[in-house]
Amino acid sequence: MTDRDPLYRRHRFPPEIIAHAVWLYFRFPLSLGMVEDMLAAQGIIVSHQTVRLWAEKFGRAFASEIRRRSAGRLGDKWHLDEAVVSIRGKKHWLWRAVDQNGFVLEVLVRSRRNAKAAKRLMRKLLKGQARAPRVMITDKLRSYDAAKREIMPSVEHRSHKSLNNRAENSHQPVRRRERIMKRFKSQRHLQRFVSIHDPIANLFQIPRHDISSGDHRQLRSAAMKLWAKIARA
């Protein structure tokens, strides 16, 4: 299959191993060295640098396919939020939009927390989702009001901090990864990581408390089968 599939051409490891390494790295809060050790425990000897190259190349391709498959299928209530991230001692802002079910719609890294950044996020959202939301929920940052009046003037906007816990909670997986990675190296590094991480996290986001254990296992199995299909492994 490696010789036939252009995605894996010139890679000596089978697609199953490469896809498994990428899955481990983005599915769990693991460092590159941890993934290297986990593969070594299975008799697969690769360096952490190889895992990094796989994560960047194949992760980008897999995330793009997941986004394509989910386009237009996510929720119509958008929760927008921004979180500060320190990169080399300077503040940056991770802007994020999730739907009412907690699926990440869009992520954007900017050096400013202003209306220009909010407009950029909203334009990306409209392009990616190909539709406007039924309602938009944000905290009380005034930049959202200014951006919304220009980009989506007819959309209902609810501004209240306590209504936006869903978006605030969606930052936690990246916070955990930030600690494991000992902070992100650059704005580009962070943008690249979240653009791959969040679509993959969407694929494996399965509720645990509202469904039976049998249903949970069935949904998890379906997600794994879809992952194998996307990874062509």
Buried (B, 14 or more C-beta within 10 A) or exposed (E): EBEEEEBBEEBEBBBEBBBBBBBBBBBBBBBBEBBBEBBEEEEBEBEBEBBBBBBEBBBBBBBBBBBEEBEEEBBEBBBBBBBEBEBEEEEBBBBBBBBBEBBBBBBBBBEEBBBEBBBBBBBBBBEBBEEBBEEBBBBEBEBBBBBBEEBBEEBEBEBEEEEBEBBBEBBEBBEEBBEEBEEBEEBEBBBBBBBBBBBBBBBBBBEEEEEEEEEBEEBEEEBEEBBBEBBBB
